[in-house]
């Protein structure tokens, strides 16, 4: 990452104060935009050429940006300040036509007269953007339409690949943070006249943690590569179910790593300051990697249904 981007990403010194206030200062969003972070977060693995005049992280050209740049950006953001990694982007699906999916369009709604908002506090994250929004006779100019009218449902469905991918990105980095901090602790913490890492049962835990993290990253990188080498439409069609299963696995691995790390840390794993702070934060927020983007039961079913559907189409074409 470029120097300007890294300066913005390394803001973890302020996160505790922001969480206590329940708000990220408005100027931080502007700084992130100027550093080229906001546009790639919104774009995903492809940045349209017409956006090339806006700042892009590390000075990367729009036509060169791909899924692995996207992966690294989310990884660095979550490494530096996990609490703010999901506080940026928000669009609205509205009905502009008749019944059903064809009547839905996607728009970006600015602060207009008639809009009131109230933050909804959630237990896992004080900086969550979860908000109760009230619209009273609000008229949104047509210029805020995203893409084409009546295509909002299709845009939403096709966006699920990236949403579930960035959940996996965050899960991998959070799990690695837990692995790192618990390993450091176990190499110096002594019990029964020996360091924890000298106990076979502790090494056994680390072995299971490492194999799950590495396999999750390998699967994630495989999907990122495939999406980079497929059109957006074909990637959504062929890999929608696979990405759903990846997101399920990311949640399962995250929960396992968080639980095992807290056990290894003991009481320190419950503290919000000191050596166990990052593990405590990830453990407290791991549910936000499990629920958003689709719950496990829904996504497991989706993954299998998509596989069956693709299998039937392939058989019919033989």
N, C-alpha and C positions, 0 to 999 in steps of 0.2 A: 504494500500500500504506500501511496505517496505521503510525504511529510505532513501536508495539510490535512489529509484524511486521518492519519494516525493521531494527530493532535485532537481531533474531534472525537475519535473513537475512544481514546484514553481519558474518559471523563468519570471514571469510577470513583475518584476522590469526592465528587459532588453528589453521587447517587444517593447516599444515605440521607443527606439533607433534603434532596428532592423527594425522596420517599416519605419523609416526615411531613413535608409540606403538601404531599399528594399531587404535585404538579411539576412538570418540566418547564423551566422558563421559556417564554416565547422566543427569545433571541437564540436559543439553542437550535431551534428548527431552522432559523435563517442561516446560522453557522453551518449546519449540516448540509443545507441546500448549496451554499457557497462552496463547500468542500467536495461537492459532487456525490453526496451520499443518497439524497432523497430520490433523484431520478432513477438510479439503478434499482433501488428498493422497489420502486413502482413498476419498473420495466421487466424485471425477472432476468431470463437468460438471453433476451434479445432487446437491443435498444434501436428503435426506428431511426433511420438516417435523418429524418426531419427534426429529431431531438438533439442532433449533434452539436448545436450551438449552445446548449446548456452544459453546466459543469458536470463532468463524469469523474468518479473517483480515480485517483492516481494518474489522471490525464490520459486514460485509455480511450481510444477512438471508438465511436459508437459501433462501427462495422466490425470491430475486433472483440467487442464484449460478448462473452458466452456464459454458459452455465457454471463453469468453474470459477470465473470471476465472481459470479453471483454467490457461489458457495463460500469463497474466501471472504467476501464482504460481510456476509451474515456471521461467519465464524469469528471474524475479528470484532464485530460489533458485540456479539454475545460474550466474547472473552473479556472485553473491556467493561461492559455495563449491561448485564443480562436484563435488568429491569426495564430498560428503555428500548429493547430490541423489537418490541411489537407495538410501539406507541405512535407510529407514523401515518399509516395509510388508511383512508376511509372513503368508500364510495357508497351510493345508495341505489337500490333497485326499486323502481317505481312503475306504477301502471299508467301507460300512456295510450293504451288501446283496449281491445276487447278482452274476453276471458281467456284464461290459460296462459301458457308460456309466451305465445306470440304477442301478447299485449304488454309485455314488460320491457322497459328500457333502463339503461344505466346512466346516471347523472352524478356529477359532482356538485353538491349543494353548498354554496358559501353561506356565511352568516348573513341572513336576510331578515327583514321585518317579519314577525310572526313565528320565528323559530326560538324556542327556549330549550335549554339543556340542563340536565342535572346529573352529576357524576354518580355512578353506582359503585359503591365500595365492594371489592371482592377480597377474600381472605388471603389469597396467594400473592398478591402484587399490589402495592400501594400506588404504583404508577400506571395501572391498567387504564386503557382508554374506554372501558365499558361505560356507556352513557345512556341515560333515558332522554329521548328527544321528543319534543312536542311541536307539531306543525299546526298553525292556525291560519288558514287561508293564505298559504305561502305560494307565491308565483315565482318560478325559477326560469330565467331567460334560456331560450333554446340553445344558446352558445355553450352552455354547460353540459350538453349531451355528450356522452362518451360513445364514440363510434357511430353506428347507425341505429335509428329508432327501431324498436321492437326486437332488438337483438340482445337485450340485457340478460335474459336467462341463459342464452348460449355463451355469452362472455363470462357469466358467473360460473357455469359448469366447467368451461375450459380453464378457468383460473385456479380450479381446485388442485391441479397438478403442482403448480408453484406454491400454493399455500401449504400443501402437505409436505412439499420438499423443504421449505424453509423451517417448518416445524422439526423435520429430521435434522437439518443443519444445526439448529439450536440444541437439540437433544444430544448430538454428538459432542459438541463443544462443552456443554454442561456436564456430560458424563466424564469427559477427559479432565475437566477441572476437578471433579470429585476424586477421580483416580489419582491425579497428581497430589492433591492435598492430603489424602489419606495415606498414600505411600510415604510422603515426607514424614508424616506423623509416626507411622509405624516403624520407621527406621531409627527413630530416636526415643520413642516411648518404651519404658521398661516395665515389665510385670513378671513376677516370679523369677527374678534374677536374670532375665534375658529380654532382649528387645522383641517387640511384637513380631517384626518381620522374620525373626529366627524360629517362629512357631509354625509348623507345617499347616495347621488349620488356617492361619492368616494368609500364608502364601497360596493356599487353595482358593481362598476368597478372591485374591488378586488375579489368579489365573482365570477364574470364571468371569470376572469383570472385564479383563482385557480381551478375552476371546469374543465377548458379546459386542464390545465397542468396535473392535476391528472389523468384525463381520458386518455390522451396521454401516460403517463408513464405506466398506467395499461395495455393498449393495447400493448405497446412495450414489457413489461415484459412477457406478455402472448405469444407473438410470439417468444421471446428469449427462453422461456421454451419449446415451441413446437419444435423449431429447434434443441435444445439440445437433444431431445428425438426422433428425426427422423434421418435417415441417410442423408448425404449431398444430395444425389440424390433425395430421397423422399421429403426432405424439400424443395428443389428447385421446385419440381413438384407441391406439394400441397400448398405451401405458397408464391410462386412467386407473384401471383396476390394480395394476402393479404398484403404482404410487400410493394407492389407498392402503395396500398391505404393508408397504414400507412405513407409512405413518403409524400404523398399529404397532409394528415392531419397534419403532422409535420410542413410543410411549412405554412399552413393556420393558425395554432395556433401561430407559431413564429411571423408571420406578425401582428396578432391581439395583442399579448402581447407587441411587440415592439412599436406599434402605441399607445396603451393605456398607456404604461409606459412613453413615451415621453410626452404625454398630461399631465399626473400627475406631471411630473417633471417641466413642463413649459420650460423656457429658458435653465435651467440646462441640460435638456435632449438633447440639441444640442451642448453641450460643450465636447471637447475631454479630458478635465482634470477635476479633482474635483469630486464632488458627483454624477454627471451625466455621467461620462466617460464610465462606463461599459454599460450603457443603450444606449448611443450614438453609441458605437462601434457595439453592437448587432444590433441596428436599421439600421446602415449603411451596415452591412454585411448580413442581413437576406435574401437578394436575392440569396446569395450563398447557402442557404438551400432550395431554391425553384427551381432554374434552374438545377443545376447538378443532375445527377441520373435519369433524366427524368422529363419533364414538366408536369404540372397538367393534361392538356387535354389528353396527351398520356397515362399517368399512370392510370387515371380514366377509360379510354377505355380498357386498358390492364387488370385491375382488374376485370371488368365485363366480358370480353371475357374469362379470365381464369376460372371464376366461372361457366360460361355457359358450357365451355368445360369439366370441371370436373363433372358437373351435368349430362351431356350426357353420360360420361363414367360410372358413378355410376348407372344410369338408365339401361344402356345396360348390366350391370353385375347382375341385379336383377333376 
